[in-house]
Amino acid sequence: MAEDRKKTLKEIIRQLHAGVPPKEVKEKFKQVLEGASPEEIAKIEQELVSEGMPREELQRLCDVHLAVFEDQLEKQKLDIPAGHPISILMEEHRILTQNAEKLKTVVELIKEACDVVYVGDVLTELQHLVKDFLDAEKHYLREENVLFPVLEKHGITEPPALMWMEHNQIREMEKKLKNLVDKWNGMAFYDFKTQLADAAKSLCEILPNHFFKENNILFPASLQALSGEEWLEVRKEFNEIGYCCFTPPQLTATSKTESKETETAHEPEGALQFENGSLSKDEVEALLDTLPVDISFVDADDSVKYFNKAEKRIFVRTKSVIGRKVQLCHPQKSVNVVNKIIESFKKGKKDCAEFWITANDRLVHIRYFAVRDKDGKYLGTMEVAQDLTDLKKIEGQKTLLDWE
């Protein structure tokens, strides 16, 4: 992209942020906008943040940007084969957009009813829609834990960060909608209708706009940046996380070529010698994966270096995070806490930090440990997450084997 063209596009965004009406900006820069590509818009957003524009401000006015660039973006046609990760994501977008329209209809029917007895079937449909919206969590996890890290490795950082912020906003709206639907029977019908309308309106507004940005800016930029081999790896990691209850199975079916494991003979590796014994690489890996806890290790340079694959992982991890800065693995609002912990570990002020949260109705204990060598040199940070729900129920003693 020519430097003068880049400056002009940046000026367009600056004028929008200064309050100039989108229609006026669109007319003023009509010729420049004719050739604007998603990749250019993504790079400009990154530069504006690096030059000091707050990410929250950029995200807040993203819809205004789209009002200007919409005509140009909609002209592009993406030719993507079925089963490609982007094809799967876009089809899920289409279905979720349809569900948002259904939600509007359901809410209108409930608003028009004078009593709850008239909306029994409609409430059942509402519950089904809420279930689908919540199951879309796998959609967001695939983007955040697989696609976003790969894009970051290609220098595309701001569009994923903006989309992750919106994911968290969507999650809050979905949670609010679920809580409302769960307790509707204990509310006055008028209050339920009013609160439902507000909750549904927020969700139905953000989803189409969010999906438009991803379909027309993030995904085209992704297709431009990633190689064929990278997309194959992305698809494998999509499969590991899993798909939504509404994802068409024909798109996610694994071909024989994809599923066939490479049969390569491996020479036995030498044992790793420890102070208290020795283990082979296979034994170490199996041992760590057998532990009933999630373990992640961040090295001294703040890069994710390892995670185990416990049978029942609490938090999603994929190979795409290897080499990723730990600060990019957390929502923006948590980064200052992450930095504070790591800085204290590096300076030797602290050796452990712990938290406990409720996730999916389970009590999860999260601990961070400073990892040091024998001389006290900081090697990195280990995160250990453990589900305490069942452990808290233990009472008395158990001294006999009760296998059947």
Protein Blocks (a to p, Z undefined) as FASTA:
>chain_A
ZZklmmmmmmmmmmmmnopafklmmmmmmmmmmmpcfklmmmmmmmmmmnopafklmmmm
mmmmmmmmmmmmmmpccdddehiaklmmmmmmmmmmmmmmmmmmmmmmmmmpmbfklmmm
mmmmmmmmmmmmmmmmmmmmmmmmmmmmmmmmnopaklmmmmmmmmmmmmmmmmmmmmmm
mmmmmpcfklmmmmmmmmmmmmmmmmmmmmmmmmmmmmmmmmmmpcfklmmmmmmmmmmn
opcfklcfklmpccfklmpccddddddddddddfkbccdfklmmmmmmmpccdcddddfk
opafbdcddfbafbdcdfklgopafklmpcfklmmmmmmmmmmmmnomacbdcddddeeh
iacdddddddddfkopafbdcdddddfklmmmpgcjdfbdcbZZ
